[in-house]
Amino acid sequence: MHLTTGVFDVILYALFFGDLLWWWRADRALYRLGYAKAWRIVLGIFMASQAAGLVFIFLDRSVDLNFPLSKSWLAFTYIWHCLMLFPMMLLWVPFAVARAVVLRVRRLVEIRFGDRTLEAVPGTSPNTSVTRREFARLLAVAAPALVTLGTASWALWEMERFRIRRMQITLSQLPAALDGLTIAHVTDIHVGQFTHGKVLERIVAETNALQADLILYTGDLINFELSDLATGLDVVKRLEAKHGVFMCEGNHDLFQDADEFRARTRAAGMQLLVNEAATVEIRGEPVQLLGLRWGARDLHPRNPASRSDEAIETSMEELLPLREASAFPILLAHHPHAFDFAGDIPLTLTGHTHGGQLMVTPDLGCGPMLYRYWSGLYEKEGRALVVSNGTGNWFPLRTRAPAEIVHITLRCGQRV
C-alpha cells in the first residue's frame, strides 16, 4: 500500500466525520425554528445521501464493488465534500474552537466576579417565532445544500458537452510537403463513472468528422477501473484517421495494473507507445510519433514522484535516442512538463491538466497553481506545446476549462 492510498483513506474518514458533525450542528440549528420536524427530515435525507455516497466511494475503492452508482449521486457527493464541506470544516473548526474558548473565559469571569447576566446563552430554548438571528441560522444551514444541488445540476449538464478547439501552428522545422497536416488531439476521456453512454458516441462522431491526417491520444483513456477498458478500447477502435491513431499512456490508465492495461490495449490492436516510437509516411515524408511512458520505469502511478520533473526527465532520456534524424517528430506525453525535456522536438501534445479544471480566469485557478503549462498553445525556442483540456471528466465540475477535442493544422515557415 502506498502512502497516497493511506492519505486518501484518512481524508475519507475525516470527511465522513465532517458529515456527521455538520448534520448534528445543522439539526440543532433547525430545532430552534418553527416547522422544525419538516426541515430536519429534509436535512436528514440530504445528509444521509451524502454520507452513503461517501461510504460507497470508500467501499468501491477498497473492495471493488463493481456496482454502478448514478452519475447524479456521485456528482452531488463529490461537489458537497470537495467544494462545500471541506472548506467549511477548514473555516468552521477553528472558529468553533475559538468561540468555545471565549465562552469559557467569559463564564469563568462571571463566576469569579459574581456576574450572572450571561448565564443563559440566547436562543437555547425552542421558539415558535423566527427571529432575524434564527433566519440567518436557517440560511447558513440551507445555503450550502442549495448551492451543492445547483452546482451539481449544472455540472451534470456540462459533462455531456465538449467543444472543437481549432489551432493553426506554424513550425519552422515542418517540411514543405507537410504544410496543412491536420491532427485531431484527443485526451483524458476517463471512461468510467462520469464519462459513459451517449457522450462517447458523440466523441467518436465529432472526432471522425474532422477527417484528420492523424489522431493522437495522450493518455487517461479510463478513469480507474480496468473493467471500463473494453468500452474505452471500443471508442479508440472506432476513431478514423487517414494515417492512423496513436496513443500514449496516462496515470489513470495504470492505477489498477499497468501491465494489464498495456497488454490488453496492444492485444486489441491499438498503437500504444510506451517509451517507443512509430513512423508513418505522409505525403512522401516520414513522420515519427514518440510516446512517453508515465513516470520513470519503476515508479507506481500513484506515487507523487511519478509526476515529478525528475521522473519525466528520466523517461525522456530513454526515449530521445529513438528519434530518427530524417523524420519530422511529434512527442505524445501525458504530463505537460515533458515539453521542458523534449530537446528540439518541434511539437509536443499533452493532456493531464483538464485545463486547470476549476479556473476563475484563464490565468487564475488550479491550473497555474499546479502546472507550468495547463491549457492551450505554448511556444518556446521555435517549439510548440499543445495542452488539451481533455474530453472527459474524473471530477464532475469544470469552470472556465471546457472539455474539448483539439483540431490542429500545421503550417510551414517562420511564425510572425
Steps between C-alpha positions, in 0.01 A plus 500: 500500500635839402497804723259679270242224551526538877470877476194469276333266750572739787339780298192284443474428874537871577230592249265236641555644849437843350166375362392384843622820667327725247182293525498535879570874495245567228238289676551699821457824309179381334355378828464859617281591204131458435412196284819346638395142430446553127827689458690233694356223284621681186840551659513132599424381147767729354770409751420127500535494121832683522638268768381195304671628185825544689475148646441363151810677366706358788369143455534509123860612539575238766316187381409588137121475525449524122159652574418806289400800710297753305687790346269745678564351845875496441497860381307613810738304724818633341387863490362501856810346656771665290357847438263552794568284806880500488535882476228542767690268733818699449316819591255376760719278720749777596207740549315251722809438711563874539134560590506223760811649658344849510179371655696302758705805595186712529338235720803492729490879526130487591564245774800689634325838519147384569358625166201287404381703203638251248395177669261412221623493142242671278297268280550179698129428544253421224311797363199492278577837338790543263729784603749669271781303663317171451426583138872563448566163662254333262663669204844380616367144510305514174741696278777235474247230412324721243829605343605133482177401326522789254868448426461125454205547264704740287799262510287210376388710203859607427630141514316417180661789309835560335630740238715470189795731560684591179864606489736589217867459595793619291820299538830582335607132509192375316584368150324686221323183390329480841358853487134469594542172691203456736492334840203415721637515853282299738587438864366429850168341410502326841250233400328405825276655762456843338567427132290224350201444277392740227783749547746231385304461178522875445875501566550239228269675254645849552860377480442303182317796344828696516652259241845561645824361361589371848310437821732524798379395845703611802387286794232433761273290284337357814431670831604219732335162450645253250143374467440817294792430265296300247267798455795738469673280244178481298503881482859507372436218250225704339715811455597553136798695367666497158836388638419331828417537868783504755490506880712554807402405854377715789515453874132402537549221245754333729339531843375142527757310295741664255607176334142386442400837353792492257450135406127527440534825305760351267308174466207705373721629218558850638829674424594577861846657528667454842843659458477377145480655155310433179554653158238559231543647154277797418523665156834333446649631827574285809322614817619345824269471800681463833290390799625576850452257788325633812763563767826313519523127434449367853274764654139429591250737333358606839843587634540881484853445367345355182395849391816674612727677256775251587283204394398674178860589421612140564243362258584763238867404521400144405262609225702764315766258364220336295458814295562469126695794360325480161144506639283783626441418869191549718510421872197348674518543877240505773663756731561847346835548676644255247526805274798624702694177438405439136827623349435659163185302418285764327156386620390350833141397576383440858194486726476418873410850629135514387569864425537564871151349561394783736606837363386850594667670201724353229801570724353456849400165644619145551689489168779751574507384864602148394666526158729718293279431197131418541289589193545592138804586288844581644807587292864510594821507294322413176315207659129466580303329775126433490334418833144378449233548767397139440175359374363325811493542875631345821343782707146611414548877488696716257519879517656697212672180382257344251546145377634490146642321200784702348528522121852608397613616160878521452654765279850524365707815549610753759232623740440874467 
